C-alpha cells in the first residue's frame, strides 16, 4: 500500500475533510477572512484549488450527488446577541 502526504494550509481554519466522489481528490472547507469555501487537493500532486468562490458567509456542510454534477450545501451566517439582565431589589 502506497501512501501520500499533503500539507494543508496551517494558517487557515480547515474543516470537513472528505473524498471527492470520483476518488481523484480530497475536499475540505477553508475559512479565510471570515468567509468559507470548498477547496480540493488533487491526489495526483497538483496544487489545491478553490471549488467555490463565495465572498461572504459560512458553509456548514456539503455533499455531491452520485453523478457528481450537483453540489448540495448548507450555508449561512452565525450571529450572536448579548442581553444584559440586571435585577434590582
C-alpha positions in Angstrom: 0.0 0.0 0.0 1.4 3.3 -1.1 0.7 6.5 0.9 0.7 10.2 0.1 1.1 13.1 2.4 -0.4 16.5 1.7 0.3 19.7 3.6 -2.9 21.6 4.3 -2.6 25.3 4.9 -1.8 25.6 8.6 -2.5 29.2 8.9 -6.2 28.8 7.9 -9.1 27.1 9.6 -9.6 23.8 7.8 -12.7 21.6 8.4 -14.8 18.8 6.9 -12.2 16.7 5.0 -13.9 14.3 2.6 -13.3 12.4 -0.7 -14.4 13.9 -3.9 -16.9 11.4 -5.3 -14.6 10.4 -8.2 -11.9 9.5 -5.7 -9.4 11.7 -7.5 -9.2 14.3 -4.8 -9.9 15.4 -1.2 -12.2 18.3 -0.5 -12.3 20.4 2.6 -13.6 23.7 3.9 -11.2 26.6 4.4 -12.2 29.8 6.3 -10.2 32.8 5.1 -11.1 36.4 6.3 -14.4 35.1 7.8 -15.5 33.5 4.5 -15.7 29.7 4.0 -15.2 28.0 0.7 -14.7 24.4 -0.6 -11.1 23.6 -1.7 -9.9 20.4 -3.4 -6.5 18.7 -3.2 -6.0 16.5 -6.2 -4.4 13.2 -5.4 -2.1 13.4 -8.4 0.0 16.0 -6.5 -1.2 19.1 -8.3 -1.8 22.3 -6.3 -5.0 22.6 -4.4 -7.7 24.8 -5.9 -10.8 26.6 -4.8 -14.0 24.9 -5.8 -16.5 27.5 -4.7 -15.9 31.3 -4.7 -18.2 32.8 -2.1 -17.3 36.3 -0.8 -19.4 36.1 2.4 -20.9 33.5 4.7 -20.1 30.1 6.1 -20.6 26.6 4.7 -21.8 24.2 7.4 -21.8 21.0 5.3 -21.7 19.8 1.7 -22.2 16.7 -0.3 -22.1 15.8 -4.0 -24.8 14.0 -5.9 -24.0 10.4 -7.0 -23.5 11.6 -10.7 -21.0 14.3 -9.4 -23.0 17.1 -11.2 -24.8 18.7 -8.3 -23.5 20.1 -5.0 -25.8 20.3 -2.0 -24.7 22.5 0.8 -26.0 24.3 3.8 -24.5 27.8 4.3 -25.3 31.0 6.1 -24.1 33.2 8.8 -23.9 33.0 12.6 -24.9 36.0 14.7 -24.9 36.4 18.4 -26.9 38.8 20.5 -25.9 39.7 24.0 -28.6 40.6 26.6 -27.7 42.0 29.9 -30.3 41.4 32.6 -30.0 43.3 35.8 -32.1 42.5 38.9 -32.6 45.2 41.5 -34.4 44.9 44.8 
